[in-house]
Amino acid sequence: MSPVTSQFTLAAAEASDHRPLIITLFSVFVAATLVITVWAGRQTKSAADFYAGGRQFTAFQNGLAVSGDYMSAASFLGIAGAIALFGYDGFLYSIGFLVAWLVALLLVAEPLRNSGRYTMGDVLAYRMRQRPVRTAAGTSTIVVSIFYLLAQMAGAGVLVSLLLGITSDAGKVGIVALVGVLMIVYVTIGGMKGTTWVQMVKAVLLIAGAILLTFLVLLKFDFNISDLLGTAAENSGKGSPFLEPGLKYGATATSKIDFISLGIALVLGTAGLPHILIRFYTVPTAKAARKSVNWAIGIIGVFYLMTLALGFGAAALIKPEEIIASNKAGNTAAPLLALHLGGVDSSWGAILLASISAVAFATILAVVAGLTLASSSSFAHDIYANVIKKGQATEKQEMRAARWATVFIGIVSIALGALSRDLNVAGLVALAFAVAASANLPTILYSLFWKRFNTTGALWSIYGGLFTAVFLVLFSPVVSGKETSMFKSADFDWFPLENPGLISIPVGFLLGVIGTYLAKEKADAGKYAELEVRSLTGTGAH
């Protein structure tokens, strides 16, 4: 056994010695969120309560909840790990995630809030044929949500496995299943009200945990950032290139192109993410939706600045071999940093590890609840109520369909999450961004701002962008061909890029144009005029 592996084993053993504390903290967080969910569930009486929380949340509350939805396992675990292993290039995830909010704020937030009722499908179907467009919107929403769910499931498996010393594949799958079951409970009982309150509590805890770790890291280096970065570069074994662009994405022409693809996906993806889009419907007015995005930008911006301290702190205090020994994708860098800051062989180290990991676990639970709510709402409202029942479903039937959809999506997510447990969670989220930007964003923008856009164009854009993105991911290094791939022993990665955004996003936009011009149908000019007035002024908005 190597010295590094021995050190990691010692850390895991120390955590195991404090297993009762760890289990207690986890239980407290889970119990608290379940209490919130049950309380909110008792106030969920109508479809508006289940889908949009009764539109009763203030701009600040929604901004906090949006932050909770957005600061996922990818942010806390994946980005910290990427920075710890790749330095400057790892921080590019943070930049992309934050800049993406400007697209959401300037192009989507207010018009979407004015134009829809509960889902993205409401906006698309306003001026087009209901059944085909809602079917396409529901399908896209479910696929994007499942991609995003994979990242959260992978993060949960890695996190709890580290704390409880679980090394068997069966044990890790069991952890993923536990998260899936909790996710189903949150959504079926609490709906949007319960999910929103859980996300708000989780956002406060996550910010507090990040502030604590950032303070301890800076204290360790006497608040000398130059010393922190220099130690991180030296300890990484990479030297000065660790602090310069190109360590991960600059080695080859393919990696440089992959970085461009990643950047495009991150910047454009947020405005097409279903679980973010539905949050705009939880506030009473479009003005509140816009303000909530402003709050979210501020909160998320502060958090992503702190990921610098988390990532470079981990790089400075922990050998990269130890991080990789714990998890090949680096997802355990932040929890291991907490352990080292408190002392690997001390009770404080175990307490800090347990506390930070419990916060990260609460993060995962809140995000998976939001994602599942988005996808189950889209199925129930778009596909079941308006396609299968042709608009004749009662609110009770619609909510029952949403709850059954939650169970089904939970089962699918558990199965796929078990396969993706060794992938970097930030990379997995980037795939979800790429799929959202390829299928959802073109259709939303064309529907809101292009008079000639029609049903055929919408279907070509959604299905074309969705199929292209998913198809390219299946044949990329994410799925096969590498040690960190989903299927390590297989090799069918003929598409060289890890993120398909560079290809699939232009395809989604282009197919929307082609489908529109090839279609025999003409767009309803009157409906577009109504939508334009409604989206810009809020007249007639729900």
VOKOLMI-781832 format. One record per residue (C-alpha): residue in one letter; chain; x, y, z. Coordinates in steps of 0.25 Angstrom, whole numbers. Layout:
N
A A X Y Z
...
This chain:
542
M A 0 0 0
S A 6 14 -4
P A 7 25 6
V A -3 33 0
T A -13 22 0
S A -10 19 14
Q A -13 34 18
F A -26 33 11
T A -29 20 18
L A -26 27 31
A A -35 38 28
A A -46 29 25
A A -44 21 37
E A -44 33 46
A A -57 37 40
S A -62 23 43
D A -58 25 57
H A -68 36 58
R A -79 29 51
P A -90 31 61
L A -87 46 60
I A -88 46 45
I A -100 38 45
T A -107 47 55
L A -104 59 47
F A -109 53 34
S A -121 49 42
V A -124 63 47
F A -123 69 33
V A -132 59 27
A A -142 59 38
A A -142 75 38
T A -145 75 23
L A -156 64 24
V A -163 73 35
I A -162 85 26
T A -168 76 14
V A -179 70 23
W A -183 84 28
A A -183 90 13
G A -191 78 8
R A -202 81 18
Q A -203 95 11
T A -203 89 -3
K A -218 89 -7
S A -218 92 -22
A A -210 90 -35
A A -205 105 -33
D A -199 101 -19
F A -193 88 -25
Y A -187 94 -37
A A -184 108 -33
G A -185 109 -18
G A -197 117 -19
R A -189 129 -25
Q A -187 134 -11
F A -172 135 -10
T A -165 148 -10
A A -153 152 -19
F A -143 150 -8
Q A -149 136 -4
N A -149 132 -18
G A -135 137 -21
L A -130 129 -9
A A -138 117 -14
V A -132 118 -28
S A -118 119 -22
G A -121 106 -14
D A -126 100 -27
Y A -114 104 -35
M A -103 102 -25
S A -103 87 -26
A A -94 76 -24
A A -87 80 -36
S A -84 94 -30
F A -79 89 -16
L A -73 76 -20
G A -70 75 -35
I A -64 89 -36
A A -56 88 -24
G A -50 75 -29
A A -48 81 -43
I A -40 92 -37
A A -32 83 -28
L A -28 74 -39
F A -27 84 -51
G A -25 98 -45
Y A -29 109 -53
D A -36 101 -63
G A -45 95 -52
F A -50 109 -49
L A -55 111 -63
Y A -67 103 -58
S A -70 114 -48
I A -69 125 -58
G A -78 118 -68
F A -89 115 -58
L A -89 130 -53
V A -89 137 -66
A A -100 128 -71
W A -109 136 -61
L A -108 148 -70
V A -114 141 -81
A A -126 136 -73
L A -128 150 -67
L A -127 158 -80
L A -135 148 -89
V A -143 139 -82
A A -148 142 -67
E A -158 153 -69
P A -164 149 -83
L A -165 134 -78
R A -172 138 -65
N A -182 147 -72
S A -185 136 -83
G A -186 123 -76
R A -194 117 -65
Y A -187 105 -59
T A -177 100 -69
M A -169 103 -82
G A -179 96 -90
D A -189 106 -86
V A -181 117 -94
L A -178 108 -106
A A -193 104 -107
Y A -198 118 -106
R A -197 121 -121
M A -196 106 -127
R A -203 93 -127
Q A -204 88 -113
R A -202 73 -113
P A -190 71 -122
V A -182 83 -115
R A -186 80 -101
T A -182 65 -104
A A -168 70 -109
A A -166 80 -97
G A -170 69 -87
T A -160 59 -93
S A -149 70 -93
T A -151 74 -79
I A -151 60 -74
V A -138 56 -81
V A -131 69 -77
S A -135 67 -63
I A -130 52 -63
F A -117 57 -68
Y A -116 67 -56
L A -121 56 -46
L A -109 47 -50
A A -99 58 -45
Q A -107 59 -31
M A -108 43 -30
A A -93 42 -33
G A -89 52 -23
A A -98 46 -12
G A -92 32 -15
V A -78 37 -14
L A -80 46 -1
V A -87 36 8
S A -78 25 3
L A -66 33 8
L A -72 36 21
L A -77 22 25
G A -66 15 19
I A -74 8 8
T A -65 2 -3
S A -74 -9 -9
D A -82 -6 -22
A A -95 -11 -15
G A -93 -1 -4
K A -91 11 -13
V A -104 7 -21
G A -111 6 -8
I A -108 20 -5
V A -112 25 -18
A A -125 17 -16
L A -127 24 -2
V A -126 38 -9
G A -136 34 -19
V A -146 30 -9
L A -144 43 -1
M A -146 50 -14
I A -159 44 -17
V A -164 46 -3
Y A -161 61 -3
V A -168 64 -17
T A -180 55 -15
I A -183 61 -1
G A -178 75 -1
G A -179 79 -16
M A -173 93 -20
K A -176 99 -6
G A -168 88 1
T A -157 88 -9
T A -155 103 -9
W A -154 104 7
V A -144 92 7
Q A -136 99 -4
M A -136 112 4
V A -131 105 17
K A -121 98 9
A A -115 110 2
V A -113 117 15
L A -106 104 21
L A -97 103 8
I A -93 118 8
A A -90 116 23
G A -82 104 21
A A -74 110 9
I A -71 123 18
L A -66 114 29
L A -57 106 20
T A -52 118 13
F A -49 125 26
L A -41 113 31
V A -33 112 18
L A -29 126 18
L A -26 126 33
K A -17 114 30
F A -9 123 20
D A -10 136 29
F A -19 141 19
N A -8 142 8
I A -15 138 -5
S A -1 138 -12
D A 4 128 -2
L A -8 119 -4
L A -7 119 -19
G A 8 116 -19
T A 6 105 -9
A A -5 99 -17
A A 3 99 -30
E A 15 93 -23
N A 7 82 -16
S A -1 79 -29
G A 12 74 -35
K A 9 82 -47
G A 17 95 -43
S A 13 109 -50
P A 4 102 -61
F A -6 99 -50
L A -9 114 -49
E A -9 116 -64
P A -19 113 -75
G A -18 100 -82
L A -15 89 -72
K A -28 81 -75
Y A -33 88 -88
G A -20 92 -95
A A -12 80 -97
T A -17 76 -110
A A -26 83 -121
T A -37 74 -117
S A -37 78 -103
K A -37 93 -107
I A -49 90 -116
D A -55 83 -104
F A -53 95 -95
I A -61 104 -105
S A -72 94 -106
L A -72 94 -90
G A -73 109 -90
I A -84 110 -100
A A -92 99 -92
L A -90 106 -79
V A -93 120 -83
L A -106 116 -91
G A -111 105 -83
T A -117 112 -70
A A -127 119 -79
G A -132 105 -83
L A -132 97 -70
P A -146 93 -66
H A -144 93 -51
I A -139 107 -52
L A -150 112 -62
I A -161 107 -53
R A -156 115 -41
F A -160 128 -49
Y A -175 124 -47
T A -174 124 -32
V A -174 139 -30
P A -186 148 -32
T A -181 157 -43
A A -171 158 -54
K A -164 169 -46
A A -162 160 -35
A A -157 149 -44
R A -146 159 -49
K A -142 163 -35
S A -141 149 -31
V A -131 146 -42
N A -123 158 -37
W A -123 152 -23
A A -119 139 -29
I A -107 145 -37
G A -102 152 -24
I A -103 140 -15
I A -97 130 -26
G A -86 140 -29
V A -81 140 -15
F A -82 125 -14
Y A -74 123 -27
L A -63 132 -22
M A -62 123 -10
T A -60 111 -19
L A -46 117 -22
A A -42 116 -7
L A -48 102 -6
G A -42 96 -19
F A -28 103 -17
G A -29 100 -2
A A -30 85 -5
A A -19 86 -15
A A -10 92 -5
L A -13 83 7
I A -16 70 0
K A -7 62 -9
P A -15 60 -23
E A -12 45 -22
E A -20 45 -9
I A -32 52 -15
I A -32 42 -27
A A -30 30 -17
S A -43 35 -11
N A -50 38 -24
K A -44 38 -38
A A -52 50 -42
G A -48 58 -30
N A -62 59 -24
T A -58 57 -10
A A -48 69 -10
A A -57 78 -2
P A -60 68 9
L A -45 63 10
L A -42 78 11
A A -51 79 23
L A -44 67 29
H A -30 73 27
L A -34 86 33
G A -39 80 46
G A -28 70 47
V A -28 57 40
D A -25 50 54
S A -34 59 62
S A -48 59 66
W A -50 73 61
G A -46 68 47
A A -57 57 48
I A -67 67 53
L A -64 77 42
L A -64 66 31
A A -77 61 36
S A -83 75 37
I A -79 79 23
S A -83 66 17
A A -97 67 24
V A -98 81 17
A A -94 75 4
F A -104 64 5
A A -115 73 9
T A -111 81 -4
I A -113 68 -12
L A -126 65 -6
A A -131 79 -9
V A -127 79 -23
V A -132 66 -27
A A -145 70 -21
G A -146 82 -30
L A -142 74 -43
T A -152 63 -40
L A -163 73 -38
A A -159 80 -51
S A -160 67 -59
S A -172 61 -52
S A -180 75 -53
S A -177 75 -68
F A -182 61 -70
A A -194 63 -62
H A -198 77 -68
D A -193 76 -82
I A -194 61 -86
Y A -205 56 -77
A A -214 67 -75
N A -213 74 -89
V A -209 62 -98
I A -215 50 -92
K A -227 56 -85
K A -228 67 -96
G A -230 78 -85
Q A -241 71 -78
A A -233 66 -66
T A -237 71 -52
E A -227 77 -43
K A -228 65 -34
Q A -225 56 -46
E A -213 64 -50
M A -207 65 -37
R A -208 49 -36
A A -201 48 -49
A A -190 57 -45
R A -188 48 -32
W A -188 35 -40
A A -178 42 -50
T A -169 45 -38
V A -168 31 -35
F A -165 26 -49
I A -154 37 -51
G A -148 34 -37
I A -147 19 -41
V A -140 23 -54
S A -131 33 -47
I A -126 22 -37
A A -123 12 -48
L A -115 22 -57
G A -109 29 -44
A A -103 16 -40
L A -96 15 -53
S A -90 29 -53
R A -85 29 -38
D A -70 30 -43
L A -72 42 -52
N A -69 56 -48
V A -82 63 -44
A A -78 76 -50
G A -76 70 -64
L A -89 62 -63
V A -96 75 -60
A A -89 82 -72
L A -96 71 -81
A A -110 75 -75
F A -107 89 -79
A A -103 85 -93
V A -116 77 -95
A A -124 88 -89
A A -117 99 -98
S A -119 90 -110
A A -134 86 -109
N A -140 96 -100
L A -134 110 -102
P A -135 111 -117
T A -150 108 -116
I A -152 117 -105
L A -145 129 -111
Y A -152 126 -125
S A -166 125 -118
L A -164 139 -111
F A -157 147 -122
W A -159 141 -136
K A -172 144 -142
R A -171 134 -153
F A -168 122 -144
N A -178 111 -144
T A -181 97 -139
T A -172 89 -149
G A -160 98 -146
A A -162 96 -131
L A -163 81 -132
W A -151 80 -141
S A -143 89 -131
I A -147 82 -119
Y A -146 67 -124
G A -134 71 -133
G A -126 78 -122
L A -129 67 -112
F A -126 55 -121
T A -113 61 -126
A A -108 64 -112
V A -112 51 -106
F A -107 43 -118
L A -93 50 -117
V A -92 48 -102
L A -95 33 -104
F A -83 32 -113
S A -73 41 -105
P A -62 39 -95
V A -72 41 -84
V A -79 28 -87
S A -67 19 -91
G A -53 19 -95
K A -46 25 -82
E A -43 20 -68
T A -53 31 -63
S A -64 27 -73
M A -78 21 -69
F A -74 8 -76
K A -59 7 -74
S A -57 -7 -81
A A -64 -2 -94
D A -59 6 -105
F A -68 13 -115
D A -65 27 -113
W A -64 32 -127
F A -68 46 -124
P A -56 52 -117
L A -62 63 -109
E A -67 61 -95
N A -78 72 -97
P A -86 72 -109
G A -91 87 -108
L A -82 92 -120
I A -89 83 -129
S A -103 81 -123
I A -107 95 -119
P A -105 101 -133
V A -112 89 -139
G A -124 92 -130
F A -125 106 -134
L A -123 103 -149
L A -133 92 -149
G A -143 102 -143
V A -141 111 -155
I A -141 100 -165
G A -154 93 -160
T A -161 107 -160
Y A -158 110 -174
L A -161 96 -179
A A -174 95 -172
K A -187 98 -180
E A -194 104 -168
K A -193 118 -165
A A -191 124 -152
D A -203 131 -145
A A -199 146 -146
G A -211 150 -136
K A -206 140 -126
Y A -192 145 -127
A A -196 159 -125
E A -204 155 -112
L A -192 147 -107
E A -182 159 -110
V A -191 168 -102
R A -193 159 -91
S A -178 155 -90
L A -173 169 -90
T A -184 176 -81
G A -190 165 -73
T A -204 168 -77
G A -212 155 -75
A A -201 148 -68
H A -204 138 -57
